[in-house]
Each structure stands twice: as structure tokens, then as C-alpha cells.
Amino acid sequence: MSRAYNFSAGPAAMPESVLRRAQSELLEWGTARASVMEISHRGKDFIALAQKSERDLRTLLNIPQNYKVLFLQGGATQHFAQIPMNFARREQSADYVITGHWGEKAAKEAKPLTQVRIAANGADGNFTAIPARASWQLDAKAAYVHYTPNETIHGVEFQDIPDVVGVPLVADMSSDILSRPVDVSKFGIIYAGAQKNIGASGLVVMIVREDLLERCPKDIPKIFNYAEHAANESMLNTPNTFGWYLASLVFEWLIAEGGLAAIGARNRAKADLLYGYIDNSGFYKNPVEKSARSWMNVPFVLPREDLDAIFLKGAEAAGLMALKGHRAVGGMRASLYNAMPLEGVRALVDFMRDFARTNG
């Protein structure tokens, strides 16, 4: 058996060099004479790793000093509820811009905790475009505006940062964080599950403006209180030490690869290659408006559904895995996260071209 090109939407491919390093360090990490999973998170060795990982992430994203970086447990779904619990009152409104499945889920999870307002919704267009900014119905007194910059399932992505005029902007960046440079100062909160561009599932990275932490209520359990996690340097309880370690390796890898400007150029080239072939194939189709197409997740359909199983079987045989689309939309989906090399996309395009020639 040999490693396939992994187009999974998440948990997703990780850089092979990171996996090999983790493999080599699994039994004995550094000078600890034990695995990173076996040592105290409060010992000097792990504290040093934690501090370096934060410095590296700050370097990659150019995070301003008035933002806290938190390494938390769980996934984005947990924080769909925890964010309104911390940053909105029950009688207060919070605006949600919905451009796909995950935005819908975030709004649903927030409803028991605050007055959710749907400021914009792309459902009428089957989530194939981003609602025009002029159509958004924003409340200037809202606790925050929540949106999903990249919708993993529908393949819809914002190409800019929306201006919400003084209201804190909250972004679930689970599927496009670290994929290109971004101006962190335009956000109140950025949060992301790790399992796409950061590392392993079970870890969430949050970047939060310090003044917002003053909103965290005193009457919720400390374990749910972001201000408590910030005050304890993400070690209020035992953190996901192995997930944090893997994230630190990925940050080092990104810096070695030239940082986010270099990785962004690479990601753009991968997306352009695949979309360019789809658009000119006369066989495959991508349903998303060109102005809203995701660099990270590329859904596409074949001319007939009965070809889907044949396509997937052939792709697996060709060393191309996890191309089946989400059950909500069907068809195919190729996820092109940072760890996917350009060679993998070329291999996919070559297979798609041969399949179209045979089955067209």
C-alpha cells in the first residue's frame, strides 16, 4: 500500500513531513525521554512548546498584540453555542449571515442563548452564491455579526472581509484558516477547528480581541468561559496536548514553506487548475457562481448520477481518495487544503480527463 492523494474535507490530509516527524518523535519527544502525550502540560518542556506555537501563529497571521490566542478543546460545533454564551445576552440580538450548512448550524445552536437575527441567507439560491452586501439587514446594536468565510459543503467562499460597521465580526474559519494572508484586525473573533489546515480533530484555535473578553459573564461555569481560558493561558484544564503539538509542527511547516503569502499563491494555483479544467471540460460542472468559488472545497457533478459510483471506484484505484460529495449536495467534492500538493491536483485532473474521454 502507498499513500493516496487525500481530498477529504475533514479530518483532512496533513503535510507528509509533519506526519513523519511526529512518527519519529512519538516515543521520545525532544529531551523529555517520553512521548509528548505522556508529559505534564504544566512542565517546562510543554510550556515552551505552547509558547513557541503561539509565537509562530502570531507571526503567520500577523496577529495584533491586543488579541488573545487560545488553544481550546472540542470542534467548531461546540463553539457555535459557547460564543453566544460568552459574548451575547439572552435579550440581545446577534446577526448571522448564512451562506451554507455550517452557517445554518451556527445560527441554530445560538438560538437558545440569544436573539438570533438572520441578516442574510443564501438558501433561496441553494447556497451557490453570497447574498449581495446591499441586501444584508444588519442591526447596529447587535452583539456581533457571525459568518462562515468558507462553506466546506457547498464550496462557497468570501473573497473579501465584510465591513459590518463597528459591530464585532465573528468568523468560523475552520476550513480556510491559514490558507492565505488575512487582516486579523478586522475581526472581533476568529475560531477554527483544527482538522483541515491546522492538524488533528479535537482542537480549536481561537483569536479574540481582548476587550471582548470583558463581556464573558461570571455566572457561567469556568470551563465555558473564554476569559477564564485566556487568564490561564489555555490551561484552565488539561488541554489536548497531542493536538497542540501537531499544530505546532504545522505552524513550523508553514513558516518553512514561505508563510501565508507563499501558501496562498500555491492554493490559488491549485484552485485555478481544477476550476479551469471543469469549466472547459464540457463534462463536469461546478454549481457555484465564479465570484464565490472556494479555493479550499471544489464541488462538481457528472452528467449522470449513475456515473458517480464508477468515478469513485476508478479514482480510488488511481490513488485519489475521499472525493465523494457531502450527502446534502451529492456529486463530488475535492478539498484542496494546504497539505494537498499541486501534483495531487494534476493527478486528479488527469484522471477526470481520462474518465470524461471514456464515458462522455
Backbone torsions as a table, in degrees:
resi	resn	phi	psi	omega
1	MET	NA	145.2	175.4
2	SER	-131.3	157.0	-178.4
3	ARG	-65.3	135.0	177.4
4	ALA	-89.0	166.3	166.4
5	TYR	-76.6	119.3	-170.1
6	ASN	-102.3	109.0	-178.7
7	PHE	-98.8	21.6	-178.3
8	SER	-61.8	143.5	-180.0
9	ALA	-80.3	-13.7	177.3
10	GLY	140.7	133.4	-4.7
11	PRO	-54.6	141.0	-167.4
12	ALA	-116.8	176.0	179.0
13	ALA	-59.9	145.4	172.2
14	MET	-115.5	156.8	178.5
15	PRO	-57.0	132.2	-176.4
16	GLU	-60.7	-37.6	-179.7
17	SER	-64.6	-32.5	176.5
18	VAL	-67.6	-44.8	179.3
19	LEU	-61.9	-41.6	-179.3
20	ARG	-67.0	-37.6	177.8
21	ARG	-66.6	-44.5	178.4
22	ALA	-61.0	-37.9	177.7
23	GLN	-62.4	-44.1	-177.4
24	SER	-69.3	-25.8	-177.9
25	GLU	-100.3	4.4	-171.0
26	LEU	-62.4	-41.8	-178.1
27	LEU	-83.0	-37.9	-178.9
28	GLU	-137.0	110.4	-178.3
29	TRP	-98.5	121.6	178.9
30	GLY	55.5	-130.1	178.7
31	THR	-102.9	15.6	-174.9
32	ALA	-75.5	-18.4	-178.2
33	ARG	61.1	26.9	177.6
34	ALA	-161.0	169.8	176.3
35	SER	-71.0	154.1	175.2
36	VAL	-61.4	-24.7	178.2
37	MET	-76.1	-12.0	-173.0
38	GLU	-105.9	-4.3	-175.5
39	ILE	-104.0	161.8	-178.1
40	SER	-67.9	136.5	176.1
41	HIS	-71.3	-12.1	178.2
42	ARG	-101.9	1.9	176.6
43	GLY	-76.9	162.3	-174.1
44	LYS	-63.2	-33.2	-178.0
45	ASP	-66.9	-46.7	-178.7
46	PHE	-72.3	-36.0	176.9
47	ILE	-58.7	-40.7	178.8
48	ALA	-63.5	-41.9	177.5
49	LEU	-61.8	-45.7	-178.4
50	ALA	-60.8	-44.2	-179.0
51	GLN	-66.3	-41.2	179.4
52	LYS	-67.0	-40.0	-179.6
53	SER	-62.0	-39.4	177.5
54	GLU	-66.2	-42.8	178.2
55	ARG	-59.8	-42.6	-179.1
56	ASP	-65.2	-41.4	178.6
57	LEU	-66.0	-39.6	177.1
58	ARG	-62.2	-39.0	177.6
59	THR	-64.7	-46.5	-177.5
60	LEU	-60.7	-43.8	-174.6
61	LEU	-100.4	-0.1	-177.8
62	ASN	51.6	52.5	-175.7
63	ILE	-73.4	125.6	179.6
64	PRO	-62.5	158.2	-176.3
65	GLN	-68.3	-21.2	-178.8
66	ASN	-88.3	22.8	175.0
67	TYR	-120.5	139.5	173.1
68	LYS	-93.4	145.9	174.2
69	VAL	-112.1	124.0	-178.7
70	LEU	-118.6	139.8	173.4
71	PHE	-112.5	105.6	-168.9
72	LEU	-115.9	165.4	177.0
73	GLN	-89.2	164.9	175.1
74	GLY	100.3	-157.2	176.4
75	GLY	-136.1	178.6	-177.7
76	ALA	-59.6	-34.6	-177.6
77	THR	-59.4	-39.7	176.2
78	GLN	-59.9	-39.4	-175.3
79	HIS	-81.6	-12.5	169.4
80	PHE	-56.9	-36.4	178.7
81	ALA	-88.3	-36.9	-174.6
82	GLN	-70.3	-29.4	-179.4
83	ILE	-66.2	-51.9	175.5
84	PRO	-64.9	-29.9	177.4
85	MET	-59.6	-34.2	-176.5
86	ASN	-95.1	-33.8	-166.6
87	PHE	-115.9	1.8	176.9
88	ALA	-139.0	149.4	173.9
89	ARG	-91.1	158.4	-177.8
90	ARG	-59.9	-35.2	-178.2
91	GLU	-86.9	-3.9	-177.1
92	GLN	-93.8	154.2	178.0
93	SER	-95.1	154.3	172.3
94	ALA	-135.5	133.6	-177.4
95	ASP	-90.5	138.3	177.7
96	TYR	-126.0	127.6	174.1
97	VAL	-102.0	119.0	-171.5
98	ILE	-110.1	119.5	178.9
99	THR	-124.7	14.0	179.1
100	GLY	170.6	-169.7	-174.1
101	HIS	-57.6	-44.6	-173.1
102	TRP	-74.0	-32.9	173.4
103	GLY	-65.2	-40.9	176.1
104	GLU	-59.5	-44.6	-177.7
105	LYS	-67.0	-39.4	178.2
106	ALA	-60.0	-43.7	179.7
107	ALA	-65.8	-41.1	-179.9
108	LYS	-62.5	-42.9	-178.9
109	GLU	-69.0	-25.7	-178.9
110	ALA	-81.3	-20.6	-171.7
111	LYS	-57.9	-37.9	178.5
112	PRO	-70.8	-8.6	-169.9
113	LEU	-114.3	-20.3	-179.5
114	THR	-156.5	173.1	179.7
115	GLN	-86.5	96.9	-176.3
116	VAL	-77.1	127.9	172.6
117	ARG	-113.1	129.5	175.7
118	ILE	-87.4	102.4	-175.1
119	ALA	-77.5	-27.7	177.8
120	ALA	-161.4	148.3	-175.3
121	ASN	-148.4	123.9	179.7
122	GLY	-90.9	12.2	-175.0
123	ALA	-63.6	-35.6	-177.8
124	ASP	-61.0	-27.8	177.2
125	GLY	-99.0	21.0	-179.5
126	ASN	56.4	31.9	177.4
127	PHE	54.2	48.0	176.2
128	THR	-109.8	3.2	-179.4
129	ALA	-155.6	168.0	175.5
130	ILE	-98.7	126.9	179.2
131	PRO	-53.7	138.1	-179.4
132	ALA	-56.5	136.7	-176.2
133	ARG	-57.1	-33.6	-179.4
134	ALA	-65.7	-19.7	-178.5
135	SER	-88.9	-8.1	-177.5
136	TRP	-69.5	135.6	178.4
137	GLN	-106.9	85.4	-175.8
138	LEU	-93.7	146.4	177.0
139	ASP	-102.8	119.8	-178.0
140	ALA	-64.2	-17.0	-179.8
141	LYS	-102.2	8.0	-179.1
142	ALA	-64.2	150.9	178.1
143	ALA	-64.0	-36.7	179.2
144	TYR	-168.1	168.1	170.9
145	VAL	-115.7	121.9	-179.3
146	HIS	-104.9	136.1	173.3
147	TYR	-148.5	166.8	-179.8
148	THR	-115.1	101.6	-175.9
149	PRO	-56.0	-33.7	178.2
150	ASN	-134.7	123.6	178.0
151	GLU	-95.0	109.6	-173.0
152	THR	-59.9	-40.0	-174.1
153	ILE	-77.8	-45.5	-174.1
154	HIS	-90.5	-12.0	177.5
155	GLY	71.0	35.4	179.4
156	VAL	-111.1	132.0	-175.7
157	GLU	-139.8	136.1	172.2
158	PHE	-69.8	136.9	177.0
159	GLN	-98.7	1.2	175.7
160	ASP	-149.1	176.4	179.7
161	ILE	-100.0	121.5	-178.0
162	PRO	-67.8	142.4	176.6
163	ASP	-90.6	117.3	-177.7
164	VAL	-111.1	20.0	166.4
165	VAL	52.7	62.8	170.1
166	GLY	89.5	-13.1	176.6
167	VAL	-86.6	138.0	-179.8
168	PRO	-58.3	131.2	179.4
169	LEU	-95.7	124.7	-178.8
170	VAL	-112.5	126.8	-174.7
171	ALA	-125.4	125.5	169.4
172	ASP	-86.2	96.2	-176.9
173	MET	-97.6	27.8	-174.7
174	SER	-52.2	-38.0	-172.5
175	SER	-106.4	4.5	173.7
176	ASP	-138.9	7.1	176.1
177	ILE	-60.1	142.1	177.4
178	LEU	66.3	14.4	179.9
179	SER	-88.7	-11.6	179.7
180	ARG	-173.3	169.4	177.0
181	PRO	-65.2	149.8	177.3
182	VAL	-147.4	146.1	-179.5
183	ASP	-86.9	96.8	-176.9
184	VAL	-61.1	-30.4	-175.5
185	SER	-64.2	-13.8	178.6
186	LYS	-85.4	-1.8	-176.6
187	PHE	-114.2	149.9	167.3
188	GLY	-84.3	-43.8	-177.9
189	ILE	-143.4	133.4	168.1
190	ILE	-119.6	132.0	174.5
191	TYR	-138.4	153.1	-174.1
192	ALA	-157.2	128.8	166.2
193	GLY	-65.1	145.9	-170.5
194	ALA	-80.8	-16.2	-160.9
195	GLN	-79.9	15.1	177.6
196	LYS	-118.6	-56.1	-178.3
197	ASN	-121.0	1.6	-176.3
198	ILE	-114.0	-35.4	-177.2
199	GLY	163.7	-124.7	-173.8
200	ALA	-99.6	155.4	177.8
201	SER	-66.1	158.1	-179.8
202	GLY	99.7	-3.0	178.8
203	LEU	-123.1	138.6	173.6
204	VAL	-124.5	131.8	173.9
205	VAL	-101.5	131.1	177.8
206	MET	-126.4	136.5	175.2
207	ILE	-119.3	115.6	-170.7
208	VAL	-132.3	134.0	178.2
209	ARG	-66.2	133.6	-170.0
210	GLU	-59.0	-38.2	-176.8
211	ASP	-63.9	-26.5	179.9
212	LEU	-70.5	-25.6	179.8
213	LEU	-64.9	-20.1	177.5
214	GLU	-67.3	-17.5	178.3
215	ARG	-77.6	-20.6	-173.3
216	CYS	-59.3	121.8	-173.8
217	PRO	-72.8	150.2	-179.3
218	LYS	-80.2	-14.5	-172.5
219	ASP	-98.1	18.5	171.3
220	ILE	-109.0	154.8	179.6
221	PRO	-55.8	142.3	-176.8
222	LYS	-55.6	-34.8	-175.7
223	ILE	-64.6	-21.8	178.1
224	PHE	-97.1	-3.2	-171.8
225	ASN	-94.4	113.9	-177.7
226	TYR	-63.5	-33.8	179.4
227	ALA	-63.0	-37.8	177.2
228	GLU	-65.7	-41.6	177.9
229	HIS	-63.9	-40.0	179.0
230	ALA	-65.2	-41.8	-179.3
231	ALA	-65.7	-24.5	-179.0
232	ASN	-105.5	19.2	175.7
233	GLU	53.4	42.0	178.9
234	SER	64.9	20.0	179.9
235	MET	-126.8	36.5	173.2
236	LEU	-60.2	-38.6	172.5
237	ASN	-130.5	177.5	-179.9
238	THR	-64.6	119.0	-178.2
239	PRO	-78.6	173.8	173.8
240	ASN	-75.8	85.4	-170.5
241	THR	-64.9	-40.6	-179.1
242	PHE	-69.7	-40.0	176.3
243	GLY	-62.3	-39.1	178.7
244	TRP	-66.0	-41.8	177.5
245	TYR	-60.3	-47.0	179.4
246	LEU	-61.8	-40.6	177.1
247	ALA	-59.7	-40.7	-179.9
248	SER	-62.0	-37.0	178.2
249	LEU	-68.1	-38.8	178.8
250	VAL	-66.0	-40.3	177.5
251	PHE	-60.9	-43.6	177.7
252	GLU	-61.5	-41.2	178.9
253	TRP	-61.8	-44.3	-179.9
254	LEU	-62.6	-41.2	177.8
255	ILE	-63.6	-42.9	179.0
256	ALA	-64.9	-29.4	179.7
257	GLU	-79.3	-2.7	178.0
258	GLY	110.6	6.5	178.2
259	GLY	82.1	-172.2	-171.5
260	LEU	-74.6	-25.0	175.5
261	ALA	-64.7	-43.9	179.8
262	ALA	-69.1	-43.2	-178.9
263	ILE	-68.5	-32.6	177.1
264	GLY	-65.4	-42.0	178.0
265	ALA	-63.4	-38.8	178.5
266	ARG	-65.5	-43.6	-179.8
267	ASN	-65.2	-38.9	177.3
268	ARG	-62.6	-41.1	179.8
269	ALA	-64.5	-39.3	179.0
270	LYS	-64.0	-47.2	-179.0
271	ALA	-64.2	-43.2	-179.7
272	ASP	-61.3	-39.9	-179.9
273	LEU	-62.4	-48.2	-176.3
274	LEU	-71.1	-47.1	178.5
275	TYR	-63.1	-38.8	179.2
276	GLY	-59.7	-43.0	178.4
277	TYR	-67.1	-46.1	-179.0
278	ILE	-56.4	-48.2	-175.4
279	ASP	-63.9	-30.6	-176.0
280	ASN	-102.0	2.8	-173.8
281	SER	-76.5	-30.8	-173.1
282	GLY	70.3	9.0	-175.7
283	PHE	-128.9	-48.0	-179.5
284	TYR	-98.4	154.3	177.4
285	LYS	-137.5	142.0	171.5
286	ASN	-109.8	127.4	-172.7
287	PRO	-81.0	-8.2	-170.5
288	VAL	-87.0	140.0	174.6
289	GLU	-57.0	140.3	-174.7
290	LYS	-57.9	-34.1	-177.7
291	SER	-71.5	-11.8	-176.5
292	ALA	-121.2	14.5	-176.8
293	ARG	-71.7	137.1	-180.0
294	SER	-79.3	139.9	169.9
295	TRP	-76.4	-24.2	-170.3
296	MET	-92.0	-37.0	-172.9
297	ASN	-132.1	116.3	-174.3
298	VAL	-114.4	99.4	174.5
299	PRO	-80.3	147.3	174.6
300	PHE	-154.3	154.8	-179.5
301	VAL	-121.7	154.0	175.4
302	LEU	-94.2	166.8	-177.4
303	PRO	-62.2	-30.3	-178.2
304	ARG	-138.1	140.0	-178.3
305	GLU	-64.4	-27.6	-178.4
306	ASP	-68.2	-12.1	177.4
307	LEU	-84.6	-14.1	-173.0
308	ASP	-58.8	-50.4	-176.9
309	ALA	-63.9	-37.2	179.0
310	ILE	-66.2	-42.3	178.5
311	PHE	-60.4	-48.0	-177.0
312	LEU	-64.6	-39.3	178.8
313	LYS	-64.6	-43.4	178.7
314	GLY	-66.5	-38.2	179.2
315	ALA	-63.7	-44.5	177.8
316	GLU	-57.9	-44.2	-179.7
317	ALA	-63.9	-28.4	-180.0
318	ALA	-87.5	4.7	178.9
319	GLY	81.3	27.3	179.4
320	LEU	-120.0	110.0	-171.4
321	MET	-113.3	158.7	172.0
322	ALA	65.2	44.9	-179.6
323	LEU	-99.0	-1.9	-179.7
324	LYS	-69.4	133.0	-179.9
325	GLY	-70.0	162.6	178.0
326	HIS	-63.9	146.5	-176.7
327	ARG	-59.6	-23.0	-178.8
328	ALA	-71.0	-25.3	-176.9
329	VAL	-125.1	-18.5	179.1
330	GLY	73.1	-165.7	179.7
331	GLY	65.4	-145.0	-177.2
332	MET	-120.0	162.5	174.9
333	ARG	-151.4	126.8	175.1
334	ALA	-110.7	117.8	177.9
335	SER	-95.6	126.6	-170.7
336	LEU	-114.5	51.4	-178.3
337	TYR	-64.9	175.0	-173.3
338	ASN	-52.1	-37.0	-174.8
339	ALA	-75.3	-14.0	178.2
340	MET	-76.3	117.4	179.8
341	PRO	-76.6	159.2	177.3
342	LEU	-58.3	-32.9	179.2
343	GLU	-61.6	-33.5	178.1
344	GLY	-66.4	-40.1	178.4
345	VAL	-68.2	-38.7	176.2
346	ARG	-61.6	-41.0	178.8
347	ALA	-63.9	-39.5	178.2
348	LEU	-64.6	-46.0	180.0
349	VAL	-62.2	-41.1	177.9
350	ASP	-61.2	-42.6	178.9
351	PHE	-66.2	-44.0	179.6
352	MET	-60.7	-38.8	179.5
353	ARG	-65.5	-45.0	178.2
354	ASP	-64.4	-39.4	-178.9
355	PHE	-66.4	-41.5	179.0
356	ALA	-64.2	-39.1	-180.0
357	ARG	-64.1	-38.3	-178.0
358	THR	-77.6	-33.7	-171.0
359	ASN	-113.9	4.7	-177.6
360	GLY	-78.7	NA	NA
